[in-house]
Amino acid sequence: MDVFSCSQILGFLFFLVSKGVMGATFTFVNSCEYTVWPGILSSAGSQRLESTGFELPKGTSRVFQAPTGWSGRFWGRTVCNFDSSGQGSCATGDCGSGQVECNGAGAAPPATLAEFTLGSGTQDFYDVSLVDGYNLPMFVTVSGGTGSCESTGCMVDLNRRCPTELRVGDGEACRSACEAFAKPEYCCSGEYSSPNTCRPSIYSEMFKSACPKSYSYAYDDATSTFTCSGADYEITFCPGPPSQKSSQDPPPMTSETAGNVASTDNGGTGAGAVMLADIAGLAIGDATGTPALSHETSFFSAILVSVILLLL
C-alpha cells in the first residue's frame, strides 16, 4: 500500500459498486439569454424527484439525483410570469398547475422533451423528442458510463424556420403537425397506428433535417433512441451559440409574418407519451419483485470482498 491507503481503495470500490444502484445524476444548464423554468414529470410508478418545476436563471445550473429504475421527462418552460407566492403561468411548455412546481402535470404542447428510463443495473434509454412540437433548443450530453453513450438533442432554433401553419403566436414555439391538424396520418393513430402505416410527413422530415438525432414522429426510433449504462447526464437549454430569443420579446421570424393558427389540445398524452412507455418497458422489462444485482455490480462486489480479505 505504498501509493494508496486502504481507505482510499475501499472508498473507490464503494463508489464503483454504489454507482450501479444509485441511478444517475441529472444536471440542468441554462445557456439561454433568458430565464427558463424546467418541468419534471416522473412516469407512473417512478419516484418523484426533488422538484417537479423550478426557476433556472440564465447562466446557472441545478443538479438532481434520480434512482435506478426511474423514468420520466424534462422540458423547459419559457416566457413565464410567477408572483412572489409562486403563482402564475408560462407561454410555452406550461404544465397547467398555476405554480412553479408542476405537481405531476406534463407539458402542454408544443414543447421540446428529454425522455429517460434508467435501467436497473442495465442500460439507460434516452432521447430528445419533437413529437409534441418544439419550443426551445435542448441538448443531452453524457458523462461516464459504458456503451454507445451518444449525445443527442436539437441545437437549432426551429422557431425561426417554423412553417406558418405550425407557428404559435409571434414565433415562441412550433407545433407538431399532429397538434396543428389533428389528422390520424400525422398523429400515428387509427389506421396509421403502426410503423408500417405511419410514415414521416413533410413536417416531421423538416424537424429531422434540422435535428437528425431527435425524435421527429412517433416511430422514429432507429435514429433517435440512445443507450448507455452507469452514466450521468447534462441537459442544456440553448446549447452552443446563445439563442437570441428574449423571454420578454420573442424574435421576428425570418419568413413571412404568421397568421393565427387554431389551437388543438391533446392533453399532453400524444405519441410522445406512448413512445416513453415503450422505452420504459424495454429498459425495465416485466420482472416483479426486487431486481437481481447486475453483472457489473456483482463484479465490483467480488473485488471489494477480495480486497478486504487481503487487508485482514
C-alpha positions in Angstrom: 0.0 0.0 0.0 2.8 2.5 -1.0 0.7 4.7 -3.2 -2.9 4.5 -2.0 -4.2 4.0 1.5 -6.6 1.2 2.4 -9.4 3.7 3.0 -8.9 5.3 -0.5 -9.1 1.9 -2.2 -12.2 0.9 -0.3 -13.8 4.3 -0.9 -13.2 4.0 -4.6 -14.5 0.5 -4.8 -17.6 1.5 -2.8 -18.2 4.3 -5.3 -18.0 1.8 -8.2 -20.4 -0.6 -6.5 -22.9 2.0 -5.4 -22.9 3.7 -8.8 -24.6 0.6 -10.2 -27.6 1.0 -7.7 -27.8 4.8 -7.3 -29.2 5.7 -10.7 -28.0 8.8 -12.4 -27.2 12.5 -11.8 -29.1 15.0 -14.0 -27.5 18.5 -14.3 -29.7 21.2 -15.9 -27.8 24.1 -17.5 -29.4 27.3 -18.8 -27.2 28.7 -21.7 -30.1 30.8 -23.0 -30.2 34.6 -22.8 -33.3 34.4 -20.7 -34.7 32.5 -17.7 -36.0 29.0 -18.3 -38.4 27.2 -15.9 -37.7 23.4 -16.3 -40.5 21.0 -15.7 -40.1 17.4 -14.5 -42.7 14.6 -14.9 -42.0 11.2 -13.4 -43.7 8.3 -15.1 -46.3 6.3 -13.2 -44.6 4.1 -10.6 -41.4 6.2 -10.6 -40.3 8.1 -7.5 -40.8 11.9 -7.6 -37.5 13.8 -7.8 -36.6 16.7 -5.6 -38.7 19.1 -7.6 -41.3 19.0 -10.3 -40.6 22.5 -11.6 -38.2 25.3 -10.8 -36.7 28.6 -12.0 -33.3 28.4 -13.7 -31.9 31.9 -14.5 -29.6 32.3 -17.4 -26.0 31.1 -16.8 -27.0 28.9 -13.9 -27.3 25.1 -13.3 -29.0 22.7 -10.9 -28.3 19.1 -10.1 -30.8 16.3 -9.3 -30.2 12.6 -8.3 -32.5 10.0 -9.8 -32.7 6.4 -8.5 -32.2 3.3 -10.6 -35.4 2.4 -12.4 -36.6 6.0 -12.7 -38.3 7.1 -15.9 -39.8 10.4 -16.9 -39.3 13.5 -19.0 -37.9 17.0 -18.7 -38.7 20.2 -20.6 -38.2 23.9 -20.4 -41.0 26.5 -19.9 -40.4 29.9 -21.4 -41.9 33.4 -21.1 -43.2 32.7 -17.6 -44.7 35.1 -15.1 -44.9 34.0 -11.4 -45.7 36.2 -8.5 -43.9 36.2 -5.1 -46.0 33.2 -3.9 -45.1 31.2 -7.0 -48.4 31.5 -8.7 -48.5 32.1 -12.5 -48.1 30.5 -15.9 -45.9 30.2 -18.9 -46.4 31.0 -22.6 -44.7 27.7 -23.7 -44.4 24.3 -22.0 -46.9 25.3 -19.3 -48.0 22.4 -17.1 -51.3 23.9 -16.1 -50.6 23.7 -12.4 -50.7 27.5 -11.9 -47.5 27.2 -10.0 -43.7 27.0 -10.4 -44.0 23.3 -9.4 -45.8 21.2 -11.9 -47.0 18.8 -9.3 -47.3 15.7 -11.6 -48.6 17.5 -14.7 -46.9 17.3 -18.1 -46.0 20.0 -20.6 -48.7 21.5 -22.8 -47.5 21.1 -26.4 -45.6 22.4 -28.2 -42.6 21.6 -26.1 -39.2 20.1 -26.6 -38.9 17.0 -24.4 -35.9 15.0 -23.0 -37.1 11.5 -22.0 -35.2 9.0 -19.9 -35.6 5.5 -18.4 -32.8 4.5 -16.1 -32.1 0.7 -16.3 -32.0 -1.5 -13.2 -28.2 -2.2 -13.4 -28.5 -2.4 -17.2 -28.9 0.1 -20.0 -30.4 3.6 -19.7 -32.6 4.6 -22.6 -32.9 8.3 -23.5 -34.0 10.6 -26.3 -34.9 14.2 -27.2 -38.4 14.3 -28.8 -40.0 16.8 -31.1 -43.1 14.6 -31.4 -45.1 17.0 -29.3 -43.6 20.1 -31.1 -40.7 22.4 -30.2 -40.3 25.4 -28.0 -36.5 25.8 -27.4 -33.2 24.2 -28.2 -32.2 21.3 -25.9 -29.2 19.0 -25.8 -28.3 16.0 -23.7 -24.6 15.1 -23.1 -23.3 12.1 -21.3 -20.5 11.7 -18.8 -19.1 8.4 -17.7 -20.9 5.2 -18.4 -20.3 2.4 -20.9 -21.8 1.6 -24.2 -22.5 4.0 -27.2 -23.5 6.8 -24.8 -24.0 9.4 -27.6 -25.1 12.9 -27.1 -28.4 13.9 -28.6 -30.8 16.8 -29.0 -31.7 19.7 -31.1 -29.3 22.7 -31.1 -31.2 24.6 -33.9 -33.7 27.3 -33.2 -36.6 25.8 -35.1 -38.9 28.7 -34.2 -37.0 30.7 -36.8 -37.8 28.3 -39.6 -41.2 27.0 -38.5 -43.8 26.9 -41.3 -46.6 29.4 -40.9 -49.3 26.8 -40.4 -47.4 25.4 -37.4 -46.2 28.6 -35.9 -47.5 29.7 -32.4 -48.3 33.3 -31.8 -45.4 35.6 -32.6 -43.0 32.6 -33.0 -42.4 31.5 -29.5 -43.0 27.8 -30.4 -43.6 25.5 -33.3 -46.4 22.9 -33.3 -46.3 19.3 -34.4 -48.4 18.5 -37.5 -50.5 16.3 -35.2 -51.4 19.1 -32.9 -51.9 21.6 -35.8 -54.1 19.4 -38.0 -55.4 16.6 -35.7 -55.3 14.1 -38.5 -54.5 10.4 -38.0 -51.7 10.3 -40.6 -49.9 13.0 -38.6 -50.7 11.6 -35.2 -49.9 7.9 -36.0 -53.4 7.0 -34.7 -56.3 4.9 -36.0 -55.4 3.1 -39.2 -52.0 4.8 -39.1 -51.1 3.4 -35.6 -48.2 1.1 -36.7 -44.7 1.6 -38.1 -45.9 0.2 -41.4 -48.7 2.6 -41.9 -47.4 5.8 -40.2 -44.7 7.3 -42.3 -42.7 10.6 -42.0 -44.5 13.7 -43.2 -43.1 16.8 -44.8 -43.3 18.4 -41.4 -41.5 15.7 -39.4 -38.9 15.5 -42.2 -38.3 19.2 -41.7 -37.7 18.6 -37.9 -35.5 15.6 -38.7 -33.4 17.5 -41.2 -32.6 20.2 -38.7 -32.2 17.9 -35.7 -31.1 14.4 -37.1 -30.8 12.8 -33.6 -34.2 13.9 -32.3 -37.5 12.1 -32.5 -39.5 13.7 -35.3 -42.6 11.4 -35.3 -43.8 8.5 -33.2 -42.0 5.7 -35.0 -38.7 7.4 -35.5 -36.9 5.0 -33.1 -34.0 3.8 -35.1 -32.0 7.0 -35.2 -33.5 8.7 -32.1 -33.2 6.4 -29.1 -29.9 6.0 -27.4 -28.5 3.8 -24.7 -25.8 4.0 -22.0 -25.0 2.2 -18.7 -24.0 3.8 -15.5 -23.8 7.4 -16.8 -24.7 10.9 -15.6 -26.5 13.3 -17.9 -26.4 17.1 -18.6 -29.5 18.7 -20.1 -28.6 22.1 -21.6 -31.1 24.6 -22.8 -29.9 26.7 -25.8 -26.6 24.9 -26.3 -23.9 26.3 -28.5 -24.2 30.0 -29.6 -26.7 31.7 -27.3 -30.2 31.9 -28.7 -31.2 35.5 -29.4 -34.8 34.9 -28.3 -35.7 37.1 -25.3 -38.2 35.8 -22.7 -39.9 39.2 -22.9 -39.6 39.9 -26.6 -39.5 36.8 -28.9 -37.6 37.4 -32.2 -39.3 38.0 -35.5 -39.3 35.1 -37.9 -37.1 35.0 -40.9 -40.1 34.0 -43.1 -43.3 35.9 -43.7 -45.4 37.0 -40.7 -47.5 34.2 -39.5 -51.3 34.2 -39.3 -53.3 33.0 -36.4 -53.4 29.2 -36.0 -56.2 27.4 -34.2 -55.1 25.6 -31.1 -55.7 21.9 -30.6 -55.4 20.5 -27.1 -54.2 16.9 -27.0 -53.9 16.9 -23.2 -50.2 16.1 -23.3 -50.9 12.4 -24.0 -49.8 12.2 -27.6 -47.4 9.9 -29.3 -44.5 11.1 -27.2 -46.1 9.7 -24.1 -46.7 6.3 -25.8 -43.1 6.2 -27.0 -41.8 6.9 -23.5 -43.9 4.0 -22.2 -42.4 1.7 -24.8 -38.9 2.8 -23.8 -39.7 2.2 -20.1 -40.9 -1.3 -20.9 -37.7 -2.1 -22.8 -35.5 -0.9 -20.0 -37.3 -2.4 -17.0 -39.0 -5.4 -18.6 -41.8 -7.4 -17.0 -40.0 -8.6 -13.9 -41.5 -8.1 -10.5 -40.1 -8.0 -7.0 -36.5 -6.9 -6.1 -34.2 -7.0 -9.2 -31.1 -9.1 -9.0 -27.7 -7.3 -9.0 -26.3 -6.6 -12.4 -23.2 -8.4 -13.6 -21.2 -5.2 -13.2 -22.4 -4.7 -9.6 -21.7 -8.3 -8.7 -18.2 -8.0 -10.3 -17.3 -5.0 -8.2 -18.7 -6.6 -5.1 -16.4 -9.5 -5.6 -13.4 -7.2 -5.9 -14.4 -5.4 -2.7 -14.6 -8.7 -0.8 -11.2 -9.7 -2.2 -9.5 -6.5 -1.2 -11.0 -6.8 2.3 -9.7 -10.3 2.7 -6.2 -9.2 1.5 -6.2 -6.4 4.1 -7.1 -8.8 7.0 
